[in-house]
Structure formats: C-alpha cells, structure tokens
C-alpha cells in the first residue's frame, strides 16, 4: 500500500499545471484574440491572394527567421531557469532569465529595424490590406514581447533575492508560461505572414 502511494505521488506532481491558474486563463484569452486575428488574415488573404503574395515578398524573411531563433532560444533559457529552480540551483536561475531577456531584447531590436525600413519607405496601416495586417499583427505581438520582458525582469529581480526553489516555483513558472505563449504565437505568425503562399 505504501509502495503504491509513493510510486503514484511523483506522477501526480508531474501532471500538475505549472504556475497559477489565473495566468493560464489570461494566456487562453490572449491566444483567442490572436486566433481571431489569424482567421481574419487568412480570410482576407483568400480573397486577394495575388496582392498578399506580391507584398509578402517585400518582407525581410531573414529578419523574421532570426527573430524566430531568438525567441526559441529565449524560451530555452527560461526552461533552464525553471529546471534550475526545481533542483535548487539559485545562482543559475537569474543567469538563465537574463539570457532569456537578452534574446527578447534582440527580437525587439530586429523588429525595430524592420519597422524603420517600412515606415521610412512611407508604408503605413493604410497602404493596403496586407500591410495593415502585417503591421497590426506584428506590432500586437511586439507589445506582448515587451510585456513578457517586463515579467521576466520582475522574475529576474526576485530570483536574485533567492525567491525561487523546489518548493516555490509558482511565480517563475507563471512567467515562463507567458513567455512560452509569446514564443508560440510568433512561431505561428512568422510562417503565416512571412512565408506561406
């Protein structure tokens, strides 16, 4: 009886939802908003695919690919921070969070250069339907990256104070879940807007 209880306890612990339930409700709400945006984009594209294909070629796919790599790498560092907390490696947590923040900052820098190029060429939300979607979708995501970085900065500050460990990972896991959502949304957005024809 004792063996059975002991053997199922770790399995139950591993099956728990990481972080707070509130952050998951927030994440689902945010993903629903993006899903509506993505559906509207797909609908508009289906009605004028030639125009969308033409202007899609003006986007810098290399910059989009670099940003994809930066966000995936940033998420990997955040995962390493959570793993460090679970093994009580308090020195590694802020270091990995800082590296995740650095990747997020890299993403923002690349995106600012992309925007500067487009706005410098006189492109705006009113240029055409494709650019309206490109600017609004990517800027909405851009703002989510900034919010994710604010969350990571708060976590980094707390981690430097030794706040996270095996028995106290809730805040860290909640922030990590949000950051992974930001990453996932870009993984959908990049091929949808930059690549798919």
C-alpha positions as a Markdown table, in Angstrom:
| # | Residue | x | y | z |
|---|---|---|---|---|
| 1 | Unk | 0.0 | 0.0 | 0.0 |
| 2 | Unk | 2.8 | 2.4 | 0.9 |
| 3 | Unk | 4.8 | 1.5 | -2.2 |
| 4 | Unk | 1.7 | 2.2 | -4.4 |
| 5 | Unk | 1.2 | 5.6 | -2.8 |
| 6 | Unk | 4.8 | 6.5 | -3.1 |
| 7 | Unk | 5.0 | 5.4 | -6.8 |
| 8 | Unk | 2.0 | 7.5 | -7.8 |
| 9 | Unk | 2.9 | 10.7 | -5.9 |
| 10 | Unk | 5.6 | 11.8 | -8.3 |
| 11 | Unk | 3.4 | 11.1 | -11.3 |
| 12 | Unk | 0.6 | 13.3 | -9.8 |
| 13 | Unk | 3.2 | 16.0 | -9.1 |
| 14 | Unk | 4.5 | 15.9 | -12.7 |
| 15 | Unk | 0.9 | 16.1 | -14.1 |
| 16 | Unk | 0.1 | 19.4 | -12.3 |
| 17 | Unk | -0.4 | 22.6 | -14.2 |
| 18 | Unk | 2.8 | 24.8 | -13.8 |
| 19 | Unk | 2.2 | 28.3 | -12.4 |
| 20 | Unk | -1.1 | 29.9 | -11.4 |
| 21 | Unk | -4.4 | 29.1 | -12.9 |
| 22 | Unk | -5.0 | 32.8 | -13.5 |
| 23 | Unk | -2.1 | 33.0 | -15.9 |
| 24 | Unk | -3.4 | 30.1 | -17.9 |
| 25 | Unk | -6.9 | 31.8 | -18.2 |
| 26 | Unk | -5.1 | 35.0 | -19.3 |
| 27 | Unk | -2.9 | 33.0 | -21.8 |
| 28 | Unk | -6.0 | 31.3 | -23.3 |
| 29 | Unk | -7.8 | 34.7 | -23.6 |
| 30 | Unk | -4.7 | 36.2 | -25.4 |
| 31 | Unk | -4.5 | 33.2 | -27.7 |
| 32 | Unk | -8.1 | 33.5 | -28.6 |
| 33 | Unk | -7.6 | 37.2 | -29.6 |
| 34 | Unk | -4.6 | 36.2 | -31.8 |
| 35 | Unk | -6.7 | 33.3 | -33.3 |
| 36 | Unk | -9.3 | 35.9 | -34.4 |
| 37 | Unk | -6.5 | 38.0 | -35.9 |
| 38 | Unk | -5.1 | 35.0 | -37.7 |
| 39 | Unk | -8.5 | 33.9 | -39.0 |
| 40 | Unk | -9.2 | 37.4 | -40.3 |
| 41 | Unk | -5.8 | 37.5 | -42.0 |
| 42 | Unk | -6.5 | 34.1 | -43.6 |
| 43 | Unk | -9.9 | 35.2 | -44.8 |
| 44 | Unk | -8.5 | 38.5 | -46.3 |
| 45 | Unk | -5.7 | 36.6 | -47.9 |
| 46 | Unk | -8.0 | 34.1 | -49.5 |
| 47 | Unk | -9.9 | 37.0 | -51.2 |
| 48 | Unk | -6.8 | 38.7 | -52.6 |
| 49 | Unk | -4.0 | 36.1 | -52.6 |
| 50 | Unk | -2.1 | 37.8 | -55.5 |
| 51 | Unk | -1.8 | 41.1 | -53.7 |
| 52 | Unk | -0.8 | 39.3 | -50.4 |
| 53 | Unk | 1.8 | 37.2 | -52.3 |
| 54 | Unk | 3.2 | 40.3 | -54.0 |
| 55 | Unk | 3.7 | 42.4 | -50.9 |
| 56 | Unk | 4.7 | 39.5 | -48.8 |
| 57 | Unk | 7.9 | 39.4 | -50.9 |
| 58 | Unk | 8.8 | 42.8 | -49.6 |
| 59 | Unk | 9.2 | 41.4 | -46.0 |
| 60 | Unk | 12.6 | 40.5 | -44.7 |
| 61 | Unk | 12.4 | 36.8 | -44.2 |
| 62 | Unk | 15.9 | 36.6 | -42.8 |
| 63 | Unk | 14.9 | 39.1 | -40.1 |
| 64 | Unk | 11.8 | 37.0 | -39.3 |
| 65 | Unk | 13.9 | 33.8 | -39.1 |
| 66 | Unk | 16.5 | 35.5 | -36.8 |
| 67 | Unk | 13.6 | 36.6 | -34.6 |
| 68 | Unk | 12.2 | 33.1 | -34.6 |
| 69 | Unk | 15.6 | 31.8 | -33.5 |
| 70 | Unk | 15.9 | 34.5 | -30.8 |
| 71 | Unk | 12.5 | 33.7 | -29.3 |
| 72 | Unk | 13.0 | 29.9 | -29.3 |
| 73 | Unk | 16.5 | 30.4 | -27.7 |
| 74 | Unk | 14.9 | 32.7 | -25.1 |
| 75 | Unk | 12.3 | 30.1 | -24.3 |
| 76 | Unk | 15.0 | 27.5 | -23.9 |
| 77 | Unk | 16.9 | 29.7 | -21.4 |
| 78 | Unk | 13.6 | 30.2 | -19.4 |
| 79 | Unk | 13.1 | 26.4 | -19.3 |
| 80 | Unk | 16.7 | 26.1 | -18.0 |
| 81 | Unk | 15.8 | 28.7 | -15.3 |
| 82 | Unk | 12.7 | 26.7 | -14.2 |
| 83 | Unk | 14.8 | 23.5 | -14.2 |
| 84 | Unk | 17.4 | 25.2 | -12.1 |
| 85 | Unk | 14.7 | 26.3 | -9.6 |
| 86 | Unk | 13.5 | 22.7 | -9.3 |
| 87 | Unk | 17.0 | 21.5 | -8.5 |
| 88 | Unk | 17.6 | 24.4 | -6.1 |
| 89 | Unk | 20.4 | 26.0 | -8.2 |
| 90 | Unk | 19.7 | 29.5 | -7.1 |
| 91 | Unk | 22.7 | 31.0 | -8.9 |
| 92 | Unk | 21.7 | 29.6 | -12.3 |
| 93 | Unk | 18.1 | 31.0 | -12.2 |
| 94 | Unk | 18.8 | 34.7 | -12.7 |
| 95 | Unk | 21.6 | 33.9 | -15.1 |
| 96 | Unk | 19.2 | 32.0 | -17.4 |
| 97 | Unk | 16.4 | 34.6 | -17.0 |
| 98 | Unk | 18.9 | 37.3 | -18.0 |
| 99 | Unk | 19.9 | 35.4 | -21.1 |
| 100 | Unk | 16.2 | 35.0 | -22.0 |
| 101 | Unk | 15.8 | 38.8 | -21.5 |
| 102 | Unk | 18.7 | 39.3 | -23.8 |
| 103 | Unk | 17.1 | 37.2 | -26.5 |
| 104 | Unk | 13.9 | 39.2 | -26.1 |
| 105 | Unk | 15.8 | 42.5 | -26.5 |
| 106 | Unk | 17.4 | 41.1 | -29.6 |
| 107 | Unk | 14.0 | 40.4 | -31.0 |
| 108 | Unk | 12.8 | 43.9 | -30.3 |
| 109 | Unk | 15.9 | 45.4 | -32.0 |
| 110 | Unk | 15.5 | 43.4 | -35.2 |
| 111 | Unk | 11.8 | 44.3 | -35.3 |
| 112 | Unk | 12.5 | 48.0 | -34.8 |
| 113 | Unk | 14.9 | 47.9 | -37.8 |
| 114 | Unk | 12.2 | 46.2 | -39.9 |
| 115 | Unk | 9.6 | 48.8 | -38.9 |
| 116 | Unk | 12.1 | 51.6 | -39.6 |
| 117 | Unk | 12.6 | 50.3 | -43.1 |
| 118 | Unk | 8.9 | 50.0 | -43.8 |
| 119 | Unk | 7.9 | 53.3 | -42.2 |
| 120 | Unk | 10.9 | 55.0 | -43.9 |
| 121 | Unk | 9.5 | 53.8 | -47.3 |
| 122 | Unk | 6.2 | 55.5 | -46.5 |
| 123 | Unk | 4.4 | 52.3 | -45.6 |
| 124 | Unk | 1.6 | 52.5 | -43.0 |
| 125 | Unk | -1.6 | 50.8 | -41.9 |
| 126 | Unk | -3.5 | 52.4 | -44.7 |
| 127 | Unk | -1.1 | 51.4 | -47.5 |
| 128 | Unk | -3.0 | 48.2 | -48.3 |
| 129 | Unk | -4.7 | 45.3 | -46.6 |
| 130 | Unk | -1.5 | 43.2 | -46.5 |
| 131 | Unk | 0.5 | 45.9 | -44.7 |
| 132 | Unk | -2.5 | 46.7 | -42.4 |
| 133 | Unk | -2.4 | 43.0 | -41.2 |
| 134 | Unk | 1.5 | 42.9 | -41.2 |
| 135 | Unk | 1.8 | 46.0 | -39.0 |
| 136 | Unk | -1.1 | 45.3 | -36.7 |
| 137 | Unk | -0.3 | 41.6 | -36.1 |
| 138 | Unk | 3.4 | 42.1 | -35.6 |
| 139 | Unk | 3.0 | 45.2 | -33.5 |
| 140 | Unk | 0.4 | 43.5 | -31.3 |
| 141 | Unk | 2.9 | 40.7 | -30.9 |
| 142 | Unk | 5.8 | 43.2 | -30.3 |
| 143 | Unk | 3.8 | 44.6 | -27.4 |
| 144 | Unk | 3.4 | 41.1 | -25.9 |
| 145 | Unk | 7.2 | 40.6 | -26.1 |
| 146 | Unk | 7.6 | 43.8 | -24.2 |
| 147 | Unk | 5.1 | 42.7 | -21.5 |
| 148 | Unk | 6.9 | 39.3 | -21.4 |
| 149 | Unk | 10.2 | 41.0 | -20.8 |
| 150 | Unk | 8.7 | 43.1 | -18.0 |
| 151 | Unk | 7.5 | 39.9 | -16.4 |
| 152 | Unk | 10.9 | 38.3 | -16.9 |
| 153 | Unk | 12.6 | 41.4 | -15.4 |
| 154 | Unk | 10.4 | 41.0 | -12.3 |
| 155 | Unk | 11.3 | 37.3 | -12.1 |
| 156 | Unk | 15.0 | 38.1 | -12.5 |
| 157 | Unk | 14.8 | 40.6 | -9.6 |
| 158 | Unk | 13.1 | 38.1 | -7.4 |
| 159 | Unk | 15.5 | 35.3 | -8.5 |
| 160 | Unk | 18.5 | 37.4 | -7.5 |
| 161 | Unk | 16.9 | 37.6 | -4.0 |
| 162 | Unk | 16.7 | 33.8 | -3.9 |
| 163 | Unk | 12.9 | 33.7 | -4.1 |
| 164 | Unk | 12.6 | 30.5 | -6.2 |
| 165 | Unk | 13.4 | 27.0 | -5.2 |
| 166 | Unk | 11.9 | 23.5 | -5.3 |
| 167 | Unk | 9.0 | 24.4 | -3.0 |
| 168 | Unk | 8.4 | 27.9 | -4.5 |
| 169 | Unk | 8.3 | 27.9 | -8.3 |
| 170 | Unk | 4.8 | 29.2 | -8.9 |
| 171 | Unk | 5.7 | 32.8 | -9.9 |
| 172 | Unk | 8.6 | 31.6 | -12.0 |
| 173 | Unk | 6.5 | 29.0 | -13.8 |
| 174 | Unk | 3.7 | 31.5 | -14.4 |
| 175 | Unk | 6.1 | 34.0 | -16.0 |
| 176 | Unk | 7.7 | 31.1 | -18.1 |
| 177 | Unk | 4.3 | 30.1 | -19.3 |
| 178 | Unk | 3.6 | 33.6 | -20.5 |
| 179 | Unk | 6.9 | 33.8 | -22.3 |
| 180 | Unk | 6.3 | 30.5 | -24.0 |
| 181 | Unk | 3.0 | 31.8 | -25.3 |
| 182 | Unk | 4.8 | 34.8 | -26.8 |
| 183 | Unk | 7.2 | 32.3 | -28.5 |
| 184 | Unk | 4.4 | 30.1 | -29.7 |
| 185 | Unk | 2.4 | 33.0 | -31.2 |
| 186 | Unk | 5.5 | 34.1 | -33.2 |
| 187 | Unk | 6.1 | 30.5 | -34.4 |
| 188 | Unk | 2.6 | 30.7 | -35.9 |
| 189 | Unk | 2.8 | 34.3 | -37.1 |
| 190 | Unk | 6.2 | 34.1 | -38.8 |
| 191 | Unk | 5.2 | 31.4 | -41.4 |
| 192 | Unk | 1.7 | 32.7 | -41.7 |
| 193 | Unk | 2.7 | 36.3 | -42.6 |
| 194 | Unk | 6.3 | 36.0 | -43.9 |
| 195 | Unk | 6.4 | 32.6 | -45.7 |
| 196 | Unk | 3.1 | 30.8 | -46.6 |
| 197 | Unk | 1.7 | 31.4 | -50.1 |
